[in-house]
Amino acid sequence: MNDPVVPAFDGKAFVAQLSTAPGVYRMYAADGGLLYVGKAGALKRRVASYFSNTPKTPRILSMVAQIARMEVTVTRTEAEALLLENQLIKSLAPRYNVSLRDDKSYPYVLLTQERWSRLAFHRGPRAVPGRYFGPYASAGAVRETMDLMFKLFRLRSCEDSVFRNRSRPCLQYQIGRCSAPCVGLVETDEYAESVRRAALFLEGRSDELGEELAAAMEAASAQLEFEQAARLRDLLATLRGLQARQYVDGHAANLDVLACAMQGSSACVLLLAFRDGRNLGTRAFFPRTNGEDSAEEVLAAFVSQYYAEQPPPAEIVLDRPIPDAGLIELALAEAAGRKVVLKSSVRAERAGYLDLTRRNAQLALATELASRGAQQARSEALREMLGLAEVPARIECFDISHTLGEATVASCVVFDPAGPVRNQYRRYNIAGIEPGDDYAAMRQAIERRFRRALEAGAEPGANAVLPDVLLIDGGAGQLAQAREALADLGVEGVLLVGVSKGEQRRAGDETLVLADGREIRPGAASPALQFIQQVRDEAHRFAITGHRGKRQKARTTSRLEDIPGIGPRRRAALLRHFGGLVGLKAAGEEEIARVEGVNAALAARIYATLHGLAPPAEPASG
């Protein structure tokens, strides 16, 4: 008779020491990997449920069987536990939690924080000082909003480098979409007022804005300022007309409509957004269910995770009731500083929007599953072509981009069996090599990426993971550089493949060069080559985008900024006097010295800097 198996983790003993306070619990496997993060209104009761004799789903049974240890964090309230749970799920990516995976950064409208604020489309890190309004469901929704904003408030859209160097109004001023602050055609106070009103509109406070405009129009008329009154009248009429077209159920709605569709272990959550009554369009999300088969649980996880990062609207309409709805409402309201309502039973227009969202979620899921099936077929074809035992779990591809050696940038993109993993893409600014030396650039990029992997060691994170397949955009020369770089670092177990273009650079004519010297020409019909082309083209796109940004930044940064004694006012005076940098560069020292505030010594320094000459010696003091 076999001895009974002693459990690795005594759950009941662990539960006995827990309190009934709210908090977050974490389950770990024997290898240290995080299995699950959960919240609880009462830790003792919630954790005990995992070790009771009540029926459990196969997913929960599998998870509990792997527990080697558990940790808990006590919080003051259950709402605080929900917020902490979401933060841990995002940062630690547990194996069994439903997690929102969205490879695209959200588009926003940016109103910069400066004397002459700029209105701009923004995607990515919020590094520019200013206010960010959104997120919007699509880039098209952002551009539609901005188009309206320029017509209503006439704010500038140009980059600072263009704004500083204007000597006359541009076309945007002539067609009534900008007030030309670049050349002083609008007063500072008037422009600041337009910025404030634009912010009110973007905050969804158009009713308040309308009342303010009406009062300002009456005041201007009473003071016989009829031109100002007429301009305010036209602005108010445009705003009222916009509101009249965009009411939902008789109100300027500020709501999101969410529907969840599931097929097996795959899920799609579709978001339809309204802000101030404006339909901002739809966006489909495909969260990782990690074995969860309940649409209610998936939708609840999506709501709590998505709105932990994005400001929630006043009303969120759901296609089904979700667990912990009251708790999620409370947590969202605390984070937003106002009331947030979750609804799953609606009528009239909202019911129509909900039905539309539900049908679009099902369609988006079907399209995604078809795409995944094709992706899996290409992955399997790649495995067979390269003679691998398993489908590659991680593929990386490197590419180099530059213009005649200028602004060299290397890109590294990452794919897994589900497709691109954009949050693990990396760019490398290449320096210290001969301009145009692609071999040296490739070697430097490979060394920097894999040295970080060695330094990261066993610590979790993208840098610590080695790819199964490493694609190099190039032939035998680039491949040799990558092979030598990996050998010098002592990196093993990575299959290297060079992707060499055909003689006429025609898609489908590529030759795959392996590290042992073998060459494979799969042909245009090969699913494996189509997969490689997809990865290679993404690496090329990512590299050239970074290169263009770096090159443009170098070309638009005025060389005047590097000259001691030249501040913003003198720089503006110089550029205004000569009509731009080209005119200034064509001027002699005597002409430059005629500009107000520029003496002969400074003029000489300016001339020397613009012509690549040694700057004149500073006069000795004393």
VOGU-3710 file (C-alpha; in Angstrom, 3 decimals, decimal comma):
1> mndpvvpafd> 0,000/0,000/0,000  1,371/3,388/-1,029  2,025/6,001/1,596  -0,331/8,999/1,437  1,071/12,001/-0,407  1,970/14,800/1,999  0,807/18,129/0,569  3,596/20,630/-0,135  1,504/23,406/1,354  -0,804/23,131/4,374
11> gkafvaqlst> -3,562/25,515/3,400  -5,701/24,997/6,485  -2,785/25,760/8,792  -2,073/28,933/6,817  -5,725/29,996/7,020  -5,753/29,539/10,784  -3,302/32,417/11,259  -5,142/34,876/9,002  -7,308/37,737/10,177  -10,707/38,773/8,863
21> apgvyrmyaa> -9,340/42,111/7,625  -9,560/43,037/3,920  -6,454/42,559/1,822  -4,682/40,854/-1,060  -3,341/37,288/-1,173  -0,671/35,847/-3,489  -0,102/32,188/-4,380  3,371/30,965/-5,404  4,531/27,724/-7,057  7,550/25,666/-5,979
31> dggllyvgka> 9,745/27,353/-8,614  8,923/30,786/-7,149  6,572/31,717/-9,986  3,479/33,699/-9,057  0,321/31,661/-9,660  -2,477/34,003/-8,659  -3,275/37,353/-7,032  -6,665/37,858/-5,411  -8,511/40,396/-3,264  -10,682/39,714/-0,259
41> galkrrvasy> -13,101/41,603/1,956  -12,128/39,112/4,686  -8,825/37,323/4,055  -9,541/34,387/6,369  -12,882/33,498/4,754  -11,748/33,994/1,142  -8,502/32,022/1,379  -10,231/29,231/3,319  -12,611/28,694/0,379  -9,716/27,344/-1,722
51> fsntpktpri> -9,013/24,550/0,767  -12,608/23,562/1,603  -14,487/20,535/0,217  -16,816/22,601/-1,972  -16,794/21,790/-5,735  -14,205/23,726/-7,755  -13,498/24,241/-11,428  -10,597/22,339/-13,056  -8,713/25,645/-13,334  -8,927/26,282/-9,566
61> lsmvaqiarm> -8,062/22,647/-8,735  -4,965/22,827/-10,932  -3,890/26,127/-9,381  -4,366/24,975/-5,771  -2,418/21,764/-6,448  0,638/23,862/-7,410  0,696/26,139/-4,340  3,993/25,960/-2,411  3,531/29,122/-0,321  1,212/32,096/0,101
71> evtvtrteae> 1,614/35,714/1,146  -0,953/38,295/2,193  -1,059/42,078/2,450  -3,655/43,656/4,735  -5,351/46,838/3,486  -7,605/49,374/5,189  -10,609/48,819/2,907  -11,803/46,327/0,316  -11,671/49,062/-2,341  -7,988/49,596/-1,511
81> alllenqlik> -7,485/45,813/-1,878  -9,015/45,957/-5,363  -6,623/48,722/-6,441  -3,611/46,827/-5,065  -4,756/43,633/-6,783  -4,878/45,414/-10,151  -1,401/46,902/-9,665  0,089/43,494/-8,838  -1,619/41,751/-11,759  -0,202/44,329/-14,152
91> slaprynvsl> 3,331/44,356/-12,738  3,747/40,634/-11,922  1,589/38,891/-14,599  0,431/35,854/-12,558  -0,175/32,596/-14,413  -3,870/32,161/-13,525  -5,240/35,705/-13,426  -7,263/37,161/-16,253  -5,011/39,948/-17,555  -5,591/42,759/-19,982
101> rddksypyvl> -3,045/42,590/-22,771  -3,212/45,611/-25,037  -0,220/46,086/-27,290  -1,183/49,568/-28,438  -0,728/52,664/-26,351  -3,846/54,769/-25,991  -4,302/57,933/-28,077  -4,849/61,206/-26,220  -5,383/64,876/-26,957  -2,500/66,852/-25,430
111> ltqerwsrla> -2,790/70,477/-24,359  0,768/71,548/-23,545  1,650/73,589/-20,488  3,439/76,708/-21,785  2,762/80,342/-22,522  1,350/79,572/-25,984  -0,182/76,144/-25,408  -0,176/73,687/-28,292  -2,952/71,216/-29,119  -1,547/67,888/-30,309
121> fhrgpravpg> -2,241/64,213/-30,912  -0,307/62,122/-28,374  0,460/58,439/-28,028  3,029/56,921/-25,687  4,677/58,003/-22,412  3,399/61,266/-20,931  6,765/62,993/-20,986  5,591/66,382/-22,303  4,307/68,759/-19,563  0,638/69,474/-20,050
131> ryfgpyasag> -2,858/68,034/-19,728  -3,807/64,764/-21,390  -7,446/64,211/-22,363  -8,690/60,712/-23,168  -8,013/57,942/-23,776  -9,869/57,767/-27,065  -11,042/54,554/-28,699  -9,135/55,250/-31,916  -6,721/57,656/-33,551  -9,546/58,733/-35,868
141> avretmdlmf> -11,611/59,860/-32,889  -8,692/61,972/-31,635  -8,205/63,644/-35,019  -11,931/64,354/-35,340  -11,915/65,985/-31,908  -8,820/68,031/-32,718  -10,291/69,198/-36,020  -13,285/70,520/-34,113  -11,049/72,135/-31,471  -9,026/74,079/-34,032
151> klfrlrsced> -12,225/75,449/-35,572  -13,692/76,422/-32,206  -10,709/77,765/-30,291  -8,018/78,484/-32,914  -5,106/77,084/-30,908  -1,733/76,423/-32,484  -0,781/72,936/-33,703  2,810/73,527/-34,883  5,888/72,097/-33,175  7,990/74,465/-31,040
161> svfrnrsrpc> 10,837/74,511/-33,581  8,444/75,811/-36,252  6,614/78,133/-33,855  9,826/79,906/-32,752  11,008/80,543/-36,301  7,856/81,898/-37,953  8,038/85,385/-39,429  4,520/85,482/-40,899  1,232/83,607/-40,344  0,847/80,152/-41,874
171> lqyqigrcsa> -2,052/78,647/-43,805  -3,807/77,542/-40,594  -4,308/81,199/-39,689  -5,596/82,061/-43,150  -8,295/79,366/-43,038  -9,412/80,353/-39,529  -7,950/77,427/-37,561  -5,226/79,304/-35,635  -4,948/82,766/-34,095  -1,243/83,107/-35,090
181> pcvglvetde> 0,390/83,606/-31,677  3,734/82,929/-33,406  3,750/86,453/-34,880  1,845/88,254/-32,115  -1,595/88,512/-33,755  -3,341/87,513/-30,528  -2,892/88,867/-27,012  -1,550/86,573/-24,293  -4,680/86,945/-22,136  -7,014/86,256/-25,041
191> yaesvrraal> -5,081/83,130/-26,035  -5,011/81,891/-22,431  -8,793/82,286/-22,296  -9,147/80,173/-25,442  -6,956/77,511/-23,830  -9,117/77,514/-20,702  -12,309/77,152/-22,738  -10,753/74,350/-24,790  -9,960/72,513/-21,561  -13,585/72,893/-20,417
201> flegrsdelg> -14,779/71,383/-23,678  -12,334/68,464/-23,497  -13,396/67,801/-19,879  -16,968/67,277/-21,101  -18,235/70,500/-19,514  -19,740/71,963/-22,680  -22,983/72,978/-20,924  -20,972/75,114/-18,505  -18,940/76,455/-21,434  -22,111/77,344/-23,328
211> eelaaameaa> -23,496/79,323/-20,388  -20,184/81,139/-20,030  -20,077/82,050/-23,735  -23,657/83,305/-23,651  -22,875/85,567/-20,664  -19,676/86,842/-22,323  -21,593/87,570/-25,551  -24,202/89,627/-23,695  -21,503/91,528/-21,797  -19,621/92,344/-25,003
221> saqlefeqaa> -22,817/93,523/-26,653  -23,702/95,732/-23,673  -20,245/97,326/-23,919  -20,782/97,924/-27,669  -17,984/95,510/-28,585  -19,988/94,113/-31,464  -17,177/92,314/-33,257  -16,311/90,382/-30,098  -20,000/89,682/-29,479  -20,412/88,365/-33,032
231> rlrdllatlr> -17,402/86,052/-32,665  -18,763/84,683/-29,389  -22,201/84,261/-30,984  -20,717/82,166/-33,798  -18,708/80,077/-31,341  -21,800/79,485/-29,207  -23,878/78,537/-32,252  -21,286/75,967/-33,317  -21,172/74,507/-29,805  -24,986/74,317/-29,510
241> glqarqyvdg> -25,245/72,689/-32,936  -22,700/70,086/-31,914  -24,579/69,321/-28,690  -27,906/69,022/-30,524  -26,545/66,200/-32,697  -24,887/64,255/-29,923  -27,389/63,761/-27,121  -28,139/60,211/-25,931  -31,525/59,657/-24,291  -31,903/63,436/-24,092
251> haanldvlac> -28,621/63,970/-22,239  -25,044/64,792/-23,235  -23,927/61,298/-22,290  -20,592/60,552/-20,666  -20,546/56,755/-20,739  -18,815/53,577/-21,903  -20,645/50,514/-23,209  -18,874/47,154/-22,700  -19,719/43,674/-23,984  -17,796/40,420/-23,547
261> amqgssacvl> -17,851/37,533/-26,048  -16,212/34,183/-25,287  -15,413/31,056/-27,274  -13,598/28,382/-25,342  -10,735/30,053/-23,481  -10,645/33,057/-25,826  -12,387/36,311/-24,975  -13,050/39,694/-26,541  -14,218/42,788/-24,672  -15,531/45,521/-26,950
271> llafrdgrnl> -15,640/49,141/-25,751  -17,955/51,791/-27,232  -17,183/55,218/-25,751  -19,181/58,455/-25,506  -17,743/61,648/-24,058  -19,958/64,695/-23,720  -22,374/62,946/-26,066  -19,750/62,472/-28,769  -19,355/58,920/-30,074  -15,614/58,219/-29,904
281> gtraffprtn> -15,888/54,860/-31,674  -15,156/51,274/-30,640  -12,084/49,347/-29,596  -11,640/45,590/-29,166  -9,533/44,068/-26,376  -8,459/40,436/-26,121  -7,540/39,743/-22,473  -5,610/36,614/-21,515  -8,109/34,419/-19,689  -5,492/31,927/-18,402
291> gedsaeevla> -8,134/29,209/-18,167  -11,026/31,322/-16,857  -14,210/30,347/-18,743  -16,737/32,712/-17,132  -17,588/35,785/-19,202  -18,762/37,528/-16,020  -15,372/37,031/-14,339  -13,494/38,144/-17,457  -15,599/41,290/-17,772  -15,181/42,089/-14,059
301> afvsqyyaeq> -11,397/41,716/-14,357  -11,380/43,938/-17,445  -13,408/46,706/-15,777  -11,251/46,805/-12,653  -7,927/46,652/-14,563  -8,801/48,991/-17,447  -10,259/51,759/-15,282  -7,432/51,454/-12,785  -5,322/53,183/-15,476  -7,918/55,142/-17,459
311> pppaeivldr> -10,289/57,740/-15,956  -13,773/56,170/-15,823  -16,841/57,963/-17,192  -19,805/58,684/-14,952  -21,671/55,663/-16,338  -20,450/52,233/-17,503  -23,033/50,034/-19,242  -22,277/46,276/-19,187  -23,849/43,480/-21,194  -24,163/41,302/-18,048
321> pipdagliel> -23,980/41,618/-14,249  -20,465/41,125/-12,857  -19,156/39,923/-9,476  -18,237/42,596/-6,927  -20,012/45,307/-8,938  -20,655/47,394/-5,826  -17,037/47,147/-4,725  -15,761/48,090/-8,182  -18,125/51,082/-8,265  -16,796/52,220/-4,898
331> alaeaagrkv> -13,132/51,816/-5,922  -13,628/53,654/-9,215  -15,524/56,465/-7,482  -12,747/56,880/-4,895  -10,080/56,998/-7,604  -12,060/59,421/-9,812  -13,285/61,658/-6,965  -16,889/61,470/-8,213  -19,736/59,018/-8,587  -19,314/56,148/-11,066
341> vlkssvraer> -22,267/53,844/-11,844  -22,192/50,326/-13,350  -25,383/49,292/-15,149  -26,330/45,981/-16,761  -30,064/46,595/-17,228  -30,811/49,499/-19,590  -33,546/50,587/-22,005  -34,144/52,834/-25,021  -31,051/54,094/-26,843  -28,629/52,561/-24,350
351> agyldltrrn> -30,140/49,124/-24,996  -29,589/49,668/-28,715  -25,953/50,620/-28,150  -25,515/47,589/-25,902  -26,909/45,241/-28,570  -24,633/46,826/-31,169  -21,613/46,416/-28,881  -22,484/42,787/-28,136  -22,745/41,875/-31,842  -19,483/43,662/-32,657
361> aqlalatela> -17,714/41,819/-29,813  -18,771/38,468/-31,294  -17,629/39,527/-34,763  -14,277/40,817/-33,466  -13,661/37,555/-31,576  -14,429/35,448/-34,651  -12,021/37,552/-36,719  -9,319/37,299/-34,056  -9,680/33,500/-33,781  -9,349/33,143/-37,557
371> srgaqqarse> -6,231/35,311/-37,424  -4,814/33,251/-34,555  -5,426/30,038/-36,499  -3,452/31,386/-39,446  -0,705/32,582/-37,081  -0,471/29,144/-35,461  -0,221/27,508/-38,886  2,659/29,822/-39,844  4,390/29,137/-36,510  4,106/25,376/-37,059
381> alremlglae> 5,467/25,729/-40,603  8,444/27,680/-39,228  9,102/24,939/-36,668  9,145/22,283/-39,398  11,359/24,315/-41,748  13,973/25,035/-39,054  13,820/21,486/-37,629  12,820/22,574/-34,110  11,282/20,209/-31,562  8,654/22,772/-30,532
391> vpariecfdi> 7,063/25,931/-31,901  9,324/28,888/-30,944  7,969/30,562/-27,817  9,929/33,771/-28,474  11,318/35,194/-31,711  13,395/38,375/-31,886  14,505/40,268/-34,982  17,156/42,992/-35,340  17,346/45,639/-38,066  19,553/48,704/-38,670
401> shtlgeatva> 18,332/52,008/-40,108  20,230/55,178/-41,089  20,566/57,716/-43,901  24,105/57,725/-45,324  25,379/56,899/-41,843  23,391/59,661/-40,112  21,346/58,943/-36,952  21,936/55,177/-36,909  19,277/53,267/-34,958  18,932/49,517/-34,315
411> scvvfdpagp> 15,581/47,927/-33,550  14,659/44,715/-31,763  11,088/43,422/-32,071  9,620/40,457/-30,202  6,993/37,918/-31,332  5,420/35,033/-29,462  2,929/32,435/-30,804  0,101/34,986/-30,423  1,890/37,688/-32,448  3,876/40,844/-31,648
421> vrnqyrryni> 4,740/41,665/-28,020  5,069/45,425/-28,449  5,786/46,312/-24,845  9,083/44,407/-25,176  10,291/46,157/-28,339  13,587/48,005/-27,939  15,547/50,618/-29,908  19,298/51,244/-29,608  20,967/54,510/-30,592  24,231/53,416/-32,189
431> agiepgddya> 27,354/55,491/-31,514  31,132/55,153/-31,723  31,258/53,454/-35,138  32,170/54,565/-38,663  29,097/56,112/-40,307  27,349/53,544/-42,491  29,112/50,503/-40,984  26,103/48,179/-40,697  28,226/45,279/-39,458  29,546/47,237/-36,477
441> amrqaierrf> 26,078/48,625/-35,783  24,578/45,122/-35,731  27,319/43,810/-33,449  26,878/46,695/-31,004  23,103/46,213/-30,838  23,413/42,450/-30,262  26,041/42,941/-27,556  23,947/45,541/-25,720  20,772/43,465/-25,806  22,321/40,151/-24,659
451> rraleagaep> 24,701/41,684/-22,130  21,598/42,977/-20,363  20,170/39,457/-20,436  23,280/38,105/-18,738  23,288/40,920/-16,184  19,593/40,375/-15,429  20,300/36,705/-14,675  17,398/34,927/-13,079  15,471/38,085/-12,310  12,098/38,260/-14,077
461> ganavlpdvl> 11,611/40,592/-17,014  11,989/40,794/-20,777  15,753/41,449/-20,645  16,394/38,184/-18,795  14,654/36,004/-21,418  16,577/34,568/-24,350  14,802/34,058/-27,680  14,413/30,632/-29,266  14,997/32,124/-32,728  16,983/35,288/-33,495
471> lidggagqla> 16,359/36,779/-36,948  18,947/39,141/-38,443  17,857/41,398/-41,288  20,809/40,850/-43,593  23,014/38,226/-45,176  26,080/36,272/-44,120  28,031/39,376/-43,023  25,464/40,619/-40,509  24,836/37,049/-39,352  28,568/36,541/-38,681
481> qarealadlg> 28,636/39,685/-36,528  25,693/38,435/-34,483  27,234/34,969/-34,107  30,560/36,389/-32,916  28,852/38,763/-30,472  26,875/35,907/-28,910  29,970/33,697/-28,740  31,992/36,440/-27,008  29,212/36,814/-24,426  28,878/33,053/-23,944
491> vegvllvgvs> 25,222/32,977/-24,996  24,090/29,523/-26,167  20,871/27,863/-27,270  19,706/30,639/-29,634  19,045/29,669/-33,259  20,421/32,387/-35,566  18,802/33,011/-38,966  19,835/35,706/-41,446  17,111/37,038/-43,763  18,775/38,068/-47,023
501> kgeqrragde> 16,769/39,859/-49,714  16,763/38,567/-53,282  18,633/40,200/-56,147  15,712/42,457/-57,077  14,611/42,830/-53,429  11,270/41,258/-54,348  9,151/39,800/-51,539  9,233/36,004/-51,636  12,759/35,794/-53,073  14,453/35,949/-49,649
511> tlvladgrei> 17,217/33,524/-48,735  17,441/32,288/-45,147  21,062/31,927/-44,005  21,700/29,625/-41,036  24,607/29,865/-38,627  26,149/26,624/-39,994  26,304/28,076/-43,514  23,239/26,365/-44,951  20,874/28,412/-47,101  17,122/27,912/-47,512
521> rpgaaspalq> 14,936/29,462/-50,210  11,363/28,682/-49,102  9,574/30,645/-51,846  6,739/33,153/-51,682  4,059/30,513/-50,981  5,764/29,247/-47,821  3,769/30,045/-44,622  7,058/29,920/-42,690  8,605/32,605/-44,903  5,425/34,705/-44,628
531> fiqqvrdeah> 5,821/34,605/-40,844  9,492/35,613/-41,104  8,562/38,438/-43,491  5,973/39,681/-40,984  8,571/39,804/-38,194  11,284/41,293/-40,431  8,961/43,993/-41,803  7,895/44,936/-38,277  11,554/45,270/-37,241  12,185/47,459/-40,290
541> rfaitghrgk> 9,157/49,653/-39,536  10,189/50,070/-35,900  13,789/50,892/-36,825  12,977/53,428/-39,507  10,414/55,169/-37,281  13,067/55,627/-34,604  15,659/56,749/-37,157  13,364/59,362/-38,681  12,527/60,754/-35,265  16,189/60,976/-34,310
551> rqkarttsrl> 17,146/62,572/-37,630  14,308/65,089/-37,501  15,192/66,077/-33,955  18,799/66,686/-34,972  17,742/68,787/-37,947  15,115/70,879/-36,191  17,173/71,739/-33,128  18,527/75,209/-33,776  22,309/75,418/-33,570  21,820/78,791/-31,922
561> edipgigprr> 20,759/76,963/-28,758  24,345/75,729/-28,277  25,918/79,219/-28,297  26,632/80,792/-24,874  24,878/84,123/-24,511  21,979/83,259/-26,846  18,723/82,928/-24,935  15,183/82,617/-26,283  14,720/86,379/-26,811  17,975/86,924/-28,719
571> raallrhfgg> 17,385/83,749/-30,751  13,895/84,945/-31,700  15,242/88,427/-32,589  17,945/86,952/-34,831  15,590/84,594/-36,649  12,982/87,318/-37,058  15,558/89,788/-38,399  16,966/87,397/-41,020  13,760/85,444/-41,749  15,068/82,151/-40,419
581> lvglkaagee> 18,245/80,145/-39,936  19,125/80,094/-43,652  19,119/83,890/-43,846  21,154/84,168/-40,658  23,760/81,726/-41,955  24,136/83,797/-45,148  24,821/86,993/-43,162  28,252/88,326/-42,281  29,486/89,227/-38,798  28,821/92,948/-39,329
591> eiarvegvna> 25,214/92,315/-40,357  24,635/90,019/-37,383  26,011/92,661/-35,027  23,347/95,112/-36,205  20,633/93,062/-34,502  19,519/94,617/-31,214  21,230/92,972/-28,235  24,052/91,404/-30,274  27,530/92,890/-29,914  30,554/92,252/-32,121
601> alaariyatl> 31,995/89,464/-29,934  28,692/87,578/-29,846  28,225/88,088/-33,591  31,649/86,519/-34,156  30,722/83,497/-32,026  27,443/83,084/-33,907  29,184/83,278/-37,291  31,864/80,783/-36,232  29,322/78,285/-34,881  27,113/78,403/-37,967
611> hglappaepa> 30,087/77,894/-40,299  31,939/75,239/-38,323  34,851/77,521/-37,458  36,821/77,653/-34,227  35,121/80,150/-31,899  37,100/83,351/-31,240  39,110/83,393/-28,026  37,425/84,982/-25,037  39,064/88,293/-24,029  41,377/87,971/-21,020
621> sg> 39,962/89,360/-17,811  41,745/91,754/-15,470
//
